[in-house]
C-alpha cells in the first residue's frame, strides 16, 4: 500500500508540474529547464530513500 500511495503522489506531482509548464512562456521555460536538472536529481534521491525504507 505504501508503494501505491507513493506512486500516486509522485504521479500527481508530475501531472501538476506538466500542466504548469505548458502554461508558461518561453523565457520562463528556459529558466525552469536550467533548474530542472538539480530538482530531478533531488527527486531521484528522495525516491531512492523511500524505496530503501520500503524494502
Kinemage of the C-alpha trace (Angstrom):
@kinemage 1
@onewidth
@group {chain A} dominant
@subgroup {mainchain}
@vectorlist {calphas} color= white
{ca unk a 1} P 0.000 0.000 0.000
{ca unk a 2} L 2.909 2.384 0.719
{ca unk a 3} L 4.325 1.897 -2.762
{ca unk a 4} L 0.925 2.567 -4.296
{ca unk a 5} L 0.452 5.797 -2.346
{ca unk a 6} L 3.991 6.961 -3.123
{ca unk a 7} L 3.350 6.297 -6.805
{ca unk a 8} L 0.046 8.155 -6.699
{ca unk a 9} L 1.648 11.168 -5.017
{ca unk a 10} L 4.579 11.223 -7.438
{ca unk a 11} L 2.272 10.873 -10.436
{ca unk a 12} L 0.027 13.678 -9.232
{ca unk a 13} L 3.017 15.948 -8.660
{ca unk a 14} L 4.295 15.244 -12.174
{ca unk a 15} L 0.864 15.924 -13.664
{ca unk a 16} L 0.592 19.275 -11.913
{ca unk a 17} L 4.160 20.224 -12.869
{ca unk a 18} L 3.495 19.321 -16.519
{ca unk a 19} L 0.316 21.374 -16.638
{ca unk a 20} L 2.069 24.380 -15.105
{ca unk a 21} L 4.974 24.002 -17.546
{ca unk a 22} L 2.640 24.078 -20.539
{ca unk a 23} L 1.124 27.365 -19.346
{ca unk a 24} L 4.483 29.178 -19.092
{ca unk a 25} L 6.070 31.473 -21.670
{ca unk a 26} L 9.319 30.691 -23.474
{ca unk a 27} L 11.738 32.586 -21.206
{ca unk a 28} L 10.248 31.063 -18.075
{ca unk a 29} L 10.543 27.596 -19.596
{ca unk a 30} L 14.264 28.186 -20.194
{ca unk a 31} L 14.791 29.228 -16.586
{ca unk a 32} L 12.938 26.159 -15.353
{ca unk a 33} L 14.940 23.823 -17.582
{ca unk a 34} L 18.184 25.184 -16.119
{ca unk a 35} L 16.982 24.441 -12.599
{ca unk a 36} L 15.256 21.224 -13.628
{ca unk a 37} L 18.351 19.052 -13.554
{ca unk a 38} L 19.056 19.852 -9.915
{ca unk a 39} L 15.424 19.304 -8.974
{ca unk a 40} L 15.343 15.989 -10.841
{ca unk a 41} L 18.446 14.807 -9.002
{ca unk a 42} L 16.928 15.717 -5.635
{ca unk a 43} L 13.690 13.935 -6.515
{ca unk a 44} L 15.624 10.861 -7.613
{ca unk a 45} L 17.471 10.783 -4.304
{ca unk a 46} L 14.224 11.119 -2.364
{ca unk a 47} L 12.622 8.279 -4.304
{ca unk a 48} L 15.666 6.089 -3.714
{ca unk a 49} L 15.497 6.798 0.008
{ca unk a 50} L 11.782 5.956 0.048
{ca unk a 51} L 12.371 2.702 -1.811
{ca unk a 52} L 15.150 1.739 0.621
{ca unk a 53} L 12.759 2.272 3.534
{ca unk a 54} L 10.098 0.104 1.916
{ca unk a 55} L 12.465 -2.728 1.060
